């Protein structure tokens, strides 16, 4: 479906020390023919680099705060944003403004309260075991039907009214996802956003363990939201078993997932909820 455009959306981008990625993020997002339709706010939070200077080269509003907090940045950006649907985008994500406008248009036409483009994981240049992990991960039900987040999500005005401020938790994306039933949110598989895969097992395990820690915190802080969670136990029986070519990759995936679970338990034991994790392997 092609986007017809004459609508405006807001895009809030929290950015902490994203000098290496924010320029590419904004260059992909704000093509000249699209930029005027996007009310884009970059919230530089606790930055000790040139993130703000790079962002100011683009047609965006730059807000600077000394508080190094993504959640504070989301709430601050929200207070400055003007339009709905409203999207929230990590500073290392690449997605075109045209694709966000298309998703926004589909959200309004179909009555969805929350939505996102589909995810593409860039594994070019990554070692085989990283590629194997993501080849399986992107086939999971979470990616195929349940994904809302992993770096970008949008809400309608009615959807954003589901909660007041973003709470002080790690998993803002899953918090948003679980504020909506499966019938209220959707993944638009005609449009995409790109994330770069970590380049080492250590970086992959740490990144995924941080996400898993966030899910653990979310379940314990907002147990009432779990009614909107869907379990897909045994999904591999229908997705992996019929495809012998995937079996070796699934073994690698399962081993890395075990490492992630163990790392998550370690983080829980150490109470590392406030530890800021950044994957430096994709910022070089």
N, C-alpha and C positions, 0 to 999 in steps of 0.2 A: 504494500500500500504506500503511495506517495503522500508526503505531507503537504497540506495546502497552505500552511504557514500563518496567515495573519492572526496569530495569537502570541501572547507573551508568557514566558515561564521564568521562574527564578531558579538560580543554581547557587547553592551555598557550598563553598569549598574550604573546609578546615585544613590548615597547612602548618606543620611543625617541621622546620628545617628541611624544606622540600626544594631547595635551590636547584638540585640536580634534575628534578622531575616536573616542577610546576610550569616551566616554559613550554615543554612538549604537551602537557595536559591542556593548557590554555590555547596553544596553537591549533590543536586538533578540535577542541571544543568551539572556538570562536572564529570560524571561517568568515570572511568579510560579508558574504551574502546572508549570514545567519546572526551575526553578533548583535545586531540591533534588536533582535527578538528575545535575547537572553539578558535578564537582569542578574548579573553575575557578581557574587560577593566572595572575595577571598579573605579568610580570617587567618592572619598570621599569628599563631599563638606560641609565645615563648621562643620565638626564633632567634638563633644566634648566628644566622648566616644571611645570605642575600635574597631570601625568598620574597620579601616584600618588594625589593627593587626589581626583581624579575617580573613579578606580577603586575607592577605599575606600567610595564611596557605594553600592556593589553587593555582593551576597553572594559575594565572591571572596576568595581569599588573595592579598595583594599582597606581592611580594618586590622589594626595592630593592637595586640594585647600582650602584656608581660606574663600572663598566666598560661603555662604550658599544659593546656587541657583540651582534648578534642571535644569533650562534652560542652565545656564552657564556650568553645568556638562555635559549635553547632547552635547553641542557644543565642549567642551574640549575632551570628549571621542570620538566624531566623528573625531576630528583631529588626533587621535592616531590609529583609527581603520584601518584595512588593506583590508578587504574583503567585498564582496557582494554575496548574500543578506546580509543585516546588520539588526540586531535586537536590539531593545531598551527595556530594562527590568527593572522594579522596583525592589528594593532590598528586598521586602517582598513577591515576587511572587515565586511560585514553578513550574518549567517547566523543563522537561528533555532536554538535548542537542540533544538527538536522535529525539525527537519530533520537535525541531526547525530545525534540518537538513532535516527532512521529509517535513516540510512546505516549506523550502527553495528550495528543489528539485522540489516540485510541482509548486512553483511559476515560476521557470525557464522553466519547461516543458510546462506549460499552458500559459505562457506569462503574468502573473499577475505582476503588479508593486508594490503591497503591500499585505501583508497577515498576518494572525495570526492563532494560534491554537484556538479551541473553549474554552470557559470559563467554569470552574467548581467552584462553590461557596461552600466552606466548611462551613457547618452550624452545625456540630456535637458539642453538648454542648451548643448551643445557645438557648435562650428561644423561645417558640412557635411563638410569634409574629414576631420575626426576621426570623425564618424559613418560616413563611407564606409569608412575604414580598418577600423573594428571590425565593420562589416557583413560585410566579406570575412574578416577574421581569425577571427571566430566560426564561419565555415563551413569552416575548415581542418581537416584530419584531426587535428591536435594538439588542437583544442578538442572535436571530435566524439567521438574515441575514445581519444586518447592523454593527455589532460589529467590531471595529478595534481599539484596545486599552484596556482600563481598566487594564493596567499594562504591556502589552507586544504587540509589533507590529514590523513588519519587512518590509524593502523596498529593491527592486532591485537597481542596479546602476542607471538605467534609472529613476526609481521612486524617488530616493533620489535627483536627479537633478531637481526635480520640484521646490525646494526652496533652498535658500542659507543656512542661519543659522536658527536654531530654534528661533522663535521670543519670546520675553519676555511676555508670557501669561501663564495662569494657565493650560489650556487644550491643552497640547502638543499632546496628543493622538487624540483628535478630530480635531485639526489642521491638523495633518497628514492624518487622515481619509478623511477629506473634500478636500484634495488636489487631490483626485482620485474619479472618477466616480464609480458607483456600478459595472460596467463591468471591472474595472481595479483592484479592490481589492476583497479579498475573505476571508472567514472563513473556515479553514480546519477542518471539523467536525470529522475527524478520529484521531485527536491529540488534546491534552488538556493542559491547564495551570490552576493552582489552586490559588484561593484567599480565604482568611479567612473572613468570615462575621463578622462585628462588633458585640459585645456581649451585647450592650445596645441600646435602642431606641435613646438616646441622641447622642451616637457615630455614629449610622447609619444616623440620620438626619443631623448631622454636616458634615459627609463624603459626603453624596449625595448633600447637599446644596453647598459644596465647588465645586463639579463637575458641578452643575447647574450654579453656579456663573461663572465658567470657560466658559461654553457654552454661557452665556450672553455676557461675555467679547469678546469671539471669534466672535459672530455675529456682534458686534458693531465695532470690529477692522478689520475684514476681511469679510465684507458683500458679496464680490464677490464669496466667497467659498460656499455660501449657495445654489448655483445652484446644488451642489452635495449632498445636504441633501434630504432625502426622508421622507415624512410624512406618518404615518400609522394611521390616525384618525379612531376610531371605531374598532381597531384590536380586542378589547375584545369581540365584538359581535360574532366573529367566533371562538375565542380561549377559552373564559371563559363561555359564555352563554350556550353552549352545554354540559358543565361539571358542574352539580350541586355541586359536591364535592369541587369545587374551589370557590364557591360563598362567603363563609365566609372568606376565605383567601383573596379574592379580596377586600372585605370591609376593612380588616386590611391594605392591600396594599394601598388602596385609601386614608385611613386616614393618614397613614405615609407619603404618597406622598404630601398630603395637608400640613403637618408639614414641609416637605422639602421646599415646595414653599414659605411658610411664612418665614422660616429661611433664604432662599435665598434673599428675599426682604429685610430682616433685614441686611444682609451682604452688599447688594448693597447700602442701605441707609448709612451704616457706612463706605463705601469705603474700605472694607476689602480684597482688591485684593492681598495685600502683606503679609497677615497674614498666617503663616505657620501652617497648620493643620495636625496633626498626630493622628491616631487612636491608643491610648494607650491600648485599651482593647484587641487587638490582638498581643500585644508585651509584654505581661506579662508572 
